[in-house]
């Protein structure tokens, strides 16, 4: 969570919702002004002829509506209103119910539009929910009032023709946030909110656009299509989290996922996607596989990702726990065709960078990295779970990364591909072709899995560098580094330098010793001399081998 930002930044004083998540909240699209609004005389004849719709703050946005005038929203306005309410309802237990249109004096929230006197105003909510009036909870409990009433200004040029994700759309999401109980992050009485975080990257309750819109003309700016991470935390504090939203396995973005995107991080209508993902469970995936530009995906709750041209345009909701378990975790990430950055979280993640030389970093869980480019890099801290790399190509692990398994995918068939481990112990698994498997240092397990494989031993010998070969076959080769096995001449091992110690005693010429009883392989630098032989490998299948199975290079 950003320093100085809490959900309380949007909950001034004793901010209230309509209920605690345990009741329904009704709303209605009105056609006439409800009778609880003040009646005023606009003609100066001493008789009331209009209703006064007051913003309730400075009065600068106040406007009047003649008796009998329609305040019904148009079809497009109503659709955007319903969409904005849906976005709020997906993250919190609002339990919204639309009631019959009309004057709707029985609805908690009323929704209307009219041409304001002030064309600069986009819209407003007449007042926040307030526990001191009788419209809190079901309207049947008392007389409704102006609290929660939402008005759109049809006289504002940018509000006319508003579309999902543009400046006009932001009015719906922002003002309905007020109708549900949220305040601006800069309202009096709020906790200290650093200016850095006082924008729509963090909250739609700010009037400041996302930093990626800096320098873009107001009419062309893109705005969030969902509540952002601090809005979500605040509204959930009032009503509780909606734990049914996308509670199954969900794919986000891509061509057909939730909030599907076109290349460049664009929505279907061409607007830049700015949003925060709230996901209530399941094994989920952030999919950027249809993106041709570099992306950065961070799966940590409360983190931002970049998919498209605007940096940090995709947020993940702050961690929400139930019985000590984070329920809104996203598990997997899939990059596009460029060089991408993928970052995992504390769960078990599958990170697939796609084409391009990608950088993938796991976390504390048991992570899987999919590699299809030799330039891909997989990073794991020591102790960061039990992790594996699944590769379509020849691949070498980077030094310092504690990854426990490196495997060629079965889809590679019999392709001649090679795998190289690092200083930690790994299990290396080939395919059905002729593979070169080099465990590097550490206690490794080498699995050829068919084909004429080569098992490489090129690291310093010792108890901490002992490898197991599980399936050595007659077509396979054990390649020994001439710099490490320096008593041996380059080329194929000579018959005189090899001895099965289960069948004969060691003499001065014997340097590679094999115990066929248990599959152990030793290197003895001085043959039958005083120096002890060093065990460097075990053939788990106790294969019958000869000197011809070794190559010194």
Secondary structure, DSSP 8 states (H G I E B T S, - for coil): --TT--GGGGS-SS---SSSSSS-EEEEEBSS--TTSEEE-SSSSSS--EEEE--SSSSTT-EEEETT------HHHHHHHHHHHHHHHHHB---EEE---BS-TT-SEEEEEE--S-TT--EEES----TTSTTSS-GGGS---STT-EEEETTSTTTTT--TTBHHHHHHHHHHHHHHT---TTSTT-----GGG-STTT-TTSSS--GGGTTS-GGG-B--SS--HHHHHHHHHHH-B-TTTT-S--EEETTTSBT--BTTTB-TTS-B--EEE---SSS-EEE-TT--S--EEE-STT-EEB-SSSTT-EEE----EETTEESS---EEE--SS--EEE--SS--EEE--SS--EEE--SS--EEEE-STT-EEE--TTS-S-EEEESS-EE--TT----EEEE-GGGTT---EEE--SS--EEE--SS--EEE--SSS-EEE--SSS-EEEE-S--STT--EEES---TT-EEEE-TTTSTTS-SEE--GGGEEETTTS---TT--EEEETTTTEEEE-TTTTSSS--EEEEEETT-----GGGEEE-
